[in-house]
Amino acid sequence: MPDHQPEPAAEPVHVGVLGAGRMGLPIIGHLARAGFPVTVCDPDEGKREAAEARGARFTRDAAEIADRCAVVLVCVGYEDQVGALVSGEAALLGRMKPGTIVAVLSTISPERMISFARDAEASGVHLIDATVCRGGDAADRGELLSFAGGPVAVIEAVTPVLRAYSSDVVRTGEVGTAQAAKAVNNMILWACLVADHEGLALAAHYGVDLDALRAALLTGSSANTALANWGRQTMAWAEDDLHIVAGMAAGAGLALPQSRVNREICRALKPRRYRLEDYGR
């Protein structure tokens, strides 16, 4: 007989999610199904039913997340919202227990990400970037690509949480690099979508069967995700994404003329969700 008792299984990590929007809600469901206790905070009381239906506890008090959770995922839409939560009016960093891991899924500039991480160090909190790619459909399936930027040990510790909703987790380097990787992803995405619009418009003028063309293009060298998601891919976030890219380029002293032109094109196209029939002659 063994002369020692097996150690009890460790309790699952309690995960907090700040934001229950288009990406946050499916992530919440995947976390709960993976066995993580989840507490969700969103100022919109209307999100309560959807969050609770996915197995989470709902609160409108962000401080409750700070008090309860060892890992916190920030899934809000804008850079200023991230700042308000982690170091602004909400001052969550000062309430979190030392050792808490805060993963920022939101798309913000690498420079702001690094600044937030430095603020977190004073509280003994590990703040990393864990940006997500592939869009809402992949979030629904739990097949997101997560870029993770931060110390190796912290990324290793949080990876089981990220894998609950991601089929791929890639460490990109230190804090801020996941934001840079996401910016590159978005820059290429919008370039592809602009090229798809122009190519289909040209084909329509010459009477090409657009359904047949699109299916064929997806098997060839011009295949891209924006074309695969045609009719579901909007330009809702293009301005914010390319604004970040422009700031990064200016800070690095890099000329990115195609990205600058694509930003202007996306501004013009953004109000519409294009379908193949929109390109009729």
C-alpha positions as a Markdown table, in Angstrom:
| # | Residue | x | y | z |
|---|---|---|---|---|
| 1 | Met | 0.0 | 0.0 | 0.0 |
| 2 | Pro | 1.3 | 3.5 | -0.7 |
| 3 | Asp | 2.5 | 5.3 | 2.4 |
| 4 | His | 1.0 | 8.6 | 1.3 |
| 5 | Gln | -2.3 | 9.9 | 0.3 |
| 6 | Pro | -2.7 | 11.5 | -3.2 |
| 7 | Glu | -2.9 | 15.3 | -3.1 |
| 8 | Pro | -6.4 | 16.6 | -3.7 |
| 9 | Ala | -7.0 | 17.9 | -7.2 |
| 10 | Ala | -6.4 | 21.6 | -7.5 |
| 11 | Glu | -9.5 | 23.8 | -7.6 |
| 12 | Pro | -10.3 | 25.1 | -11.1 |
| 13 | Val | -9.1 | 28.7 | -11.7 |
| 14 | His | -11.8 | 31.2 | -11.3 |
| 15 | Val | -11.9 | 33.3 | -14.5 |
| 16 | Gly | -13.4 | 36.8 | -14.8 |
| 17 | Val | -14.5 | 38.3 | -18.1 |
| 18 | Leu | -14.9 | 42.0 | -18.5 |
| 19 | Gly | -17.3 | 42.5 | -21.5 |
| 20 | Ala | -20.0 | 40.3 | -22.8 |
| 21 | Gly | -20.2 | 41.4 | -26.4 |
| 22 | Arg | -19.9 | 39.6 | -29.7 |
| 23 | Met | -16.6 | 37.9 | -28.8 |
| 24 | Gly | -17.1 | 37.8 | -25.1 |
| 25 | Leu | -20.3 | 35.8 | -25.0 |
| 26 | Pro | -19.0 | 32.7 | -26.9 |
| 27 | Ile | -15.8 | 32.9 | -25.0 |
| 28 | Ile | -17.8 | 32.8 | -21.7 |
| 29 | Gly | -19.6 | 29.7 | -22.9 |
| 30 | His | -16.4 | 27.8 | -23.9 |
| 31 | Leu | -14.8 | 28.7 | -20.5 |
| 32 | Ala | -17.8 | 27.4 | -18.6 |
| 33 | Arg | -18.0 | 24.2 | -20.6 |
| 34 | Ala | -14.3 | 23.6 | -20.0 |
| 35 | Gly | -15.0 | 23.6 | -16.2 |
| 36 | Phe | -13.8 | 27.1 | -15.3 |
| 37 | Pro | -16.0 | 29.0 | -12.8 |
| 38 | Val | -16.8 | 32.3 | -14.7 |
| 39 | Thr | -17.9 | 35.6 | -13.4 |
| 40 | Val | -18.9 | 38.2 | -16.1 |
| 41 | Cys | -19.1 | 41.9 | -15.7 |
| 42 | Asp | -20.8 | 44.2 | -18.2 |
| 43 | Pro | -22.5 | 47.5 | -17.5 |
| 44 | Asp | -25.4 | 46.5 | -19.7 |
| 45 | Glu | -27.9 | 44.6 | -17.5 |
| 46 | Gly | -29.4 | 43.3 | -20.7 |
| 47 | Lys | -26.4 | 41.0 | -21.0 |
| 48 | Arg | -27.2 | 39.1 | -17.8 |
| 49 | Glu | -29.6 | 36.5 | -19.3 |
| 50 | Ala | -27.2 | 35.6 | -22.1 |
| 51 | Ala | -24.2 | 35.3 | -19.8 |
| 52 | Glu | -26.1 | 33.2 | -17.2 |
| 53 | Ala | -27.5 | 31.0 | -20.0 |
| 54 | Arg | -23.8 | 30.2 | -20.9 |
| 55 | Gly | -23.1 | 29.1 | -17.3 |
| 56 | Ala | -21.6 | 32.3 | -15.9 |
| 57 | Arg | -22.3 | 34.4 | -12.9 |
| 58 | Phe | -23.2 | 38.0 | -13.9 |
| 59 | Thr | -22.4 | 41.2 | -12.1 |
| 60 | Arg | -22.3 | 44.9 | -13.1 |
| 61 | Asp | -19.6 | 45.7 | -10.5 |
| 62 | Ala | -16.2 | 45.3 | -12.0 |
| 63 | Ala | -14.6 | 45.3 | -8.5 |
| 64 | Glu | -16.3 | 41.9 | -7.9 |
| 65 | Ile | -14.1 | 40.5 | -10.7 |
| 66 | Ala | -11.0 | 41.9 | -9.0 |
| 67 | Asp | -12.0 | 40.3 | -5.7 |
| 68 | Arg | -12.9 | 36.9 | -7.0 |
| 69 | Cys | -10.8 | 36.0 | -10.0 |
| 70 | Ala | -7.3 | 34.7 | -10.5 |
| 71 | Val | -7.4 | 35.2 | -14.3 |
| 72 | Val | -9.2 | 38.2 | -15.8 |
| 73 | Leu | -10.0 | 38.5 | -19.5 |
| 74 | Val | -10.6 | 42.0 | -20.8 |
| 75 | Cys | -13.0 | 41.8 | -23.8 |
| 76 | Val | -14.1 | 45.4 | -24.2 |
| 77 | Gly | -14.2 | 47.2 | -27.6 |
| 78 | Tyr | -12.0 | 50.3 | -27.3 |
| 79 | Glu | -8.6 | 51.3 | -25.9 |
| 80 | Asp | -10.1 | 53.9 | -23.6 |
| 81 | Gln | -12.3 | 51.3 | -22.1 |
| 82 | Val | -9.3 | 49.1 | -21.3 |
| 83 | Gly | -7.6 | 52.0 | -19.7 |
| 84 | Ala | -10.6 | 52.9 | -17.6 |
| 85 | Leu | -10.9 | 49.4 | -16.3 |
| 86 | Val | -7.3 | 48.6 | -15.5 |
| 87 | Ser | -5.9 | 51.9 | -14.3 |
| 88 | Gly | -8.6 | 54.5 | -14.6 |
| 89 | Glu | -11.8 | 55.2 | -12.7 |
| 90 | Ala | -12.4 | 51.6 | -11.9 |
| 91 | Ala | -8.8 | 51.2 | -10.5 |
| 92 | Leu | -9.1 | 47.4 | -10.6 |
| 93 | Leu | -5.4 | 46.8 | -10.5 |
| 94 | Gly | -5.2 | 48.1 | -7.0 |
| 95 | Arg | -7.9 | 45.7 | -5.9 |
| 96 | Met | -6.5 | 42.6 | -7.5 |
| 97 | Lys | -4.6 | 40.0 | -5.5 |
| 98 | Pro | -0.8 | 39.8 | -6.3 |
| 99 | Gly | -0.3 | 37.1 | -8.9 |
| 100 | Thr | -3.5 | 37.8 | -10.7 |
| 101 | Ile | -3.2 | 37.4 | -14.5 |
| 102 | Val | -5.0 | 40.0 | -16.6 |
| 103 | Ala | -5.2 | 39.1 | -20.3 |
| 104 | Val | -6.2 | 41.9 | -22.6 |
| 105 | Leu | -8.0 | 40.5 | -25.6 |
| 106 | Ser | -9.1 | 43.9 | -26.9 |
| 107 | Thr | -7.2 | 45.5 | -29.8 |
| 108 | Ile | -5.1 | 48.4 | -28.6 |
| 109 | Ser | -1.7 | 49.9 | -29.4 |
| 110 | Pro | 1.4 | 48.1 | -28.3 |
| 111 | Glu | 2.6 | 51.2 | -26.5 |
| 112 | Arg | -0.5 | 51.5 | -24.4 |
| 113 | Met | -0.3 | 47.8 | -23.7 |
| 114 | Ile | 3.2 | 48.1 | -22.4 |
| 115 | Ser | 2.2 | 51.1 | -20.3 |
| 116 | Phe | -0.7 | 49.2 | -18.7 |
| 117 | Ala | 1.6 | 46.3 | -17.9 |
| 118 | Arg | 4.0 | 48.6 | -16.1 |
| 119 | Asp | 1.1 | 50.0 | -14.1 |
| 120 | Ala | 0.2 | 46.5 | -13.1 |
| 121 | Glu | 3.6 | 45.6 | -11.9 |
| 122 | Ala | 3.2 | 48.0 | -9.0 |
| 123 | Ser | 0.3 | 45.9 | -7.8 |
| 124 | Gly | 2.0 | 42.6 | -8.3 |
| 125 | Val | -0.4 | 41.8 | -11.2 |
| 126 | His | 0.7 | 40.2 | -14.4 |
| 127 | Leu | -0.9 | 42.1 | -17.3 |
| 128 | Ile | -0.4 | 40.5 | -20.7 |
| 129 | Asp | -1.9 | 40.8 | -24.2 |
| 130 | Ala | -3.8 | 37.9 | -25.6 |
| 131 | Thr | -5.4 | 39.2 | -28.8 |
| 132 | Val | -7.8 | 37.0 | -30.8 |
| 133 | Cys | -8.1 | 36.5 | -34.5 |
| 134 | Arg | -10.5 | 34.8 | -37.0 |
| 135 | Gly | -13.7 | 36.5 | -36.0 |
| 136 | Gly | -17.0 | 35.8 | -34.5 |
| 137 | Asp | -17.7 | 32.5 | -36.3 |
| 138 | Ala | -14.4 | 31.1 | -35.0 |
| 139 | Ala | -15.3 | 32.4 | -31.5 |
| 140 | Asp | -18.6 | 30.5 | -31.7 |
| 141 | Arg | -16.8 | 27.3 | -32.6 |
| 142 | Gly | -14.0 | 27.8 | -30.0 |
| 143 | Glu | -11.4 | 28.0 | -32.8 |
| 144 | Leu | -9.9 | 31.4 | -32.3 |
| 145 | Leu | -6.2 | 32.1 | -32.9 |
| 146 | Ser | -4.8 | 33.7 | -29.7 |
| 147 | Phe | -1.6 | 35.7 | -29.9 |
| 148 | Ala | -0.1 | 36.0 | -26.4 |
| 149 | Gly | 2.6 | 38.5 | -25.3 |
| 150 | Gly | 4.3 | 38.3 | -21.9 |
| 151 | Pro | 6.8 | 36.4 | -19.8 |
| 152 | Val | 7.0 | 32.7 | -20.7 |
| 153 | Ala | 5.9 | 31.5 | -17.2 |
| 154 | Val | 2.8 | 33.7 | -17.2 |
| 155 | Ile | 1.8 | 32.6 | -20.7 |
| 156 | Glu | 2.3 | 29.0 | -19.8 |
| 157 | Ala | 0.1 | 29.5 | -16.7 |
| 158 | Val | -2.7 | 31.2 | -18.6 |
| 159 | Thr | -2.6 | 28.9 | -21.7 |
| 160 | Pro | -5.2 | 26.4 | -20.4 |
| 161 | Val | -7.7 | 29.3 | -20.1 |
| 162 | Leu | -6.9 | 30.5 | -23.6 |
| 163 | Arg | -7.2 | 27.0 | -25.0 |
| 164 | Ala | -10.8 | 26.8 | -23.7 |
| 165 | Tyr | -11.8 | 29.0 | -26.7 |
| 166 | Ser | -8.8 | 28.9 | -29.0 |
| 167 | Ser | -7.6 | 26.1 | -31.3 |
| 168 | Asp | -4.2 | 27.8 | -31.6 |
| 169 | Val | -2.2 | 29.8 | -29.0 |
| 170 | Val | 1.0 | 31.4 | -30.2 |
| 171 | Arg | 3.4 | 33.3 | -27.9 |
| 172 | Thr | 4.7 | 36.2 | -29.9 |
| 173 | Gly | 7.3 | 37.5 | -27.4 |
| 174 | Glu | 7.1 | 40.0 | -24.5 |
| 175 | Val | 4.1 | 42.3 | -23.6 |
| 176 | Gly | 2.9 | 44.3 | -26.5 |
| 177 | Thr | 4.0 | 41.9 | -29.2 |
| 178 | Ala | 0.6 | 40.2 | -29.4 |
| 179 | Gln | -0.9 | 43.6 | -30.1 |
| 180 | Ala | 1.6 | 44.1 | -32.9 |
| 181 | Ala | 0.8 | 40.7 | -34.3 |
| 182 | Lys | -2.9 | 41.5 | -34.2 |
| 183 | Ala | -2.3 | 44.8 | -35.9 |
| 184 | Val | -0.5 | 43.0 | -38.8 |
| 185 | Asn | -3.3 | 40.5 | -39.0 |
| 186 | Asn | -5.9 | 43.3 | -39.3 |
| 187 | Met | -3.8 | 45.3 | -41.7 |
| 188 | Ile | -3.6 | 42.3 | -44.1 |
| 189 | Leu | -7.3 | 41.5 | -43.6 |
| 190 | Trp | -8.5 | 44.9 | -44.7 |
| 191 | Ala | -6.1 | 44.9 | -47.6 |
| 192 | Cys | -7.6 | 41.6 | -48.8 |
| 193 | Leu | -11.2 | 42.9 | -48.3 |
| 194 | Val | -10.5 | 46.0 | -50.4 |
| 195 | Ala | -8.9 | 43.9 | -53.1 |
| 196 | Asp | -11.9 | 41.6 | -53.1 |
| 197 | His | -14.3 | 44.5 | -53.5 |
| 198 | Glu | -12.3 | 45.9 | -56.5 |
| 199 | Gly | -11.8 | 42.5 | -58.1 |
| 200 | Leu | -15.5 | 41.6 | -57.9 |
| 201 | Ala | -16.5 | 45.0 | -59.3 |
| 202 | Leu | -14.2 | 44.5 | -62.3 |
| 203 | Ala | -15.5 | 41.0 | -62.9 |
| 204 | Ala | -19.1 | 42.1 | -62.7 |
| 205 | His | -18.5 | 44.7 | -65.4 |
| 206 | Tyr | -17.4 | 42.0 | -67.7 |
| 207 | Gly | -20.3 | 39.8 | -67.0 |
| 208 | Val | -18.5 | 37.1 | -65.0 |
| 209 | Asp | -20.6 | 34.7 | -63.0 |
| 210 | Leu | -19.6 | 35.9 | -59.5 |
| 211 | Asp | -20.6 | 32.9 | -57.6 |
| 212 | Ala | -18.5 | 30.7 | -59.9 |
| 213 | Leu | -15.6 | 33.1 | -59.8 |
| 214 | Arg | -15.6 | 33.4 | -56.0 |
| 215 | Ala | -15.7 | 29.6 | -55.6 |
| 216 | Ala | -12.8 | 29.3 | -58.0 |
| 217 | Leu | -10.8 | 32.1 | -56.4 |
| 218 | Leu | -11.0 | 30.3 | -53.1 |
| 219 | Thr | -9.1 | 27.3 | -54.6 |
| 220 | Gly | -6.3 | 29.4 | -56.1 |
| 221 | Ser | -3.5 | 31.8 | -55.2 |
| 222 | Ser | -5.9 | 34.7 | -54.4 |
| 223 | Ala | -7.8 | 32.8 | -51.7 |
| 224 | Asn | -8.2 | 34.8 | -48.5 |
| 225 | Thr | -10.4 | 34.7 | -45.4 |
| 226 | Ala | -12.3 | 37.9 | -46.3 |
| 227 | Leu | -13.4 | 36.3 | -49.6 |
| 228 | Ala | -14.4 | 33.1 | -47.8 |
| 229 | Asn | -16.6 | 35.1 | -45.4 |
| 230 | Trp | -18.1 | 37.3 | -48.1 |
| 231 | Gly | -21.4 | 38.6 | -47.1 |
| 232 | Arg | -20.6 | 38.2 | -43.5 |
| 233 | Gln | -17.4 | 40.3 | -43.4 |
| 234 | Thr | -18.0 | 43.9 | -42.5 |
| 235 | Met | -15.7 | 46.9 | -42.2 |
| 236 | Ala | -17.0 | 47.8 | -38.8 |
| 237 | Trp | -13.6 | 47.8 | -37.1 |
| 238 | Ala | -11.4 | 48.9 | -40.0 |
| 239 | Glu | -11.1 | 52.5 | -38.9 |
| 240 | Asp | -10.0 | 51.6 | -35.3 |
| 241 | Asp | -7.6 | 48.9 | -36.5 |
| 242 | Leu | -6.0 | 51.0 | -39.2 |
| 243 | His | -5.8 | 54.0 | -36.8 |
| 244 | Ile | -3.6 | 51.8 | -34.5 |
| 245 | Val | -1.5 | 50.7 | -37.5 |
| 246 | Ala | -1.0 | 54.3 | -38.5 |
| 247 | Gly | 0.2 | 55.3 | -35.1 |
| 248 | Met | 2.5 | 52.3 | -35.0 |
| 249 | Ala | 3.9 | 53.2 | -38.4 |
| 250 | Ala | 4.5 | 56.8 | -37.4 |
| 251 | Gly | 6.3 | 55.8 | -34.2 |
| 252 | Ala | 8.5 | 53.4 | -36.1 |
| 253 | Gly | 9.2 | 55.8 | -38.9 |
| 254 | Leu | 7.8 | 53.4 | -41.5 |
| 255 | Ala | 5.9 | 54.4 | -44.6 |
| 256 | Leu | 2.9 | 52.1 | -45.1 |
| 257 | Pro | 1.2 | 53.7 | -48.1 |
| 258 | Gln | -1.1 | 50.8 | -48.9 |
| 259 | Ser | -2.4 | 50.7 | -45.4 |
| 260 | Arg | -3.1 | 54.5 | -45.5 |
| 261 | Val | -5.0 | 54.2 | -48.8 |
| 262 | Asn | -7.0 | 51.2 | -47.5 |
| 263 | Arg | -8.0 | 53.1 | -44.5 |
| 264 | Glu | -9.6 | 55.8 | -46.7 |
| 265 | Ile | -11.3 | 53.1 | -48.9 |
| 266 | Cys | -12.7 | 51.3 | -45.8 |
| 267 | Arg | -14.1 | 54.6 | -44.6 |
| 268 | Ala | -16.1 | 54.9 | -47.9 |
| 269 | Leu | -17.2 | 51.3 | -48.0 |
| 270 | Lys | -18.0 | 50.8 | -44.3 |
| 271 | Pro | -21.7 | 51.8 | -44.3 |
| 272 | Arg | -22.6 | 48.8 | -46.5 |
| 273 | Arg | -22.4 | 45.0 | -46.1 |
| 274 | Tyr | -21.7 | 43.9 | -49.6 |
| 275 | Arg | -23.0 | 40.7 | -51.2 |
| 276 | Leu | -22.3 | 39.3 | -54.6 |
| 277 | Glu | -25.6 | 40.5 | -56.0 |
| 278 | Asp | -24.5 | 44.1 | -55.2 |
| 279 | Tyr | -22.2 | 43.8 | -58.1 |
| 280 | Gly | -24.8 | 43.4 | -60.7 |
| 281 | Arg | -24.3 | 45.1 | -64.1 |
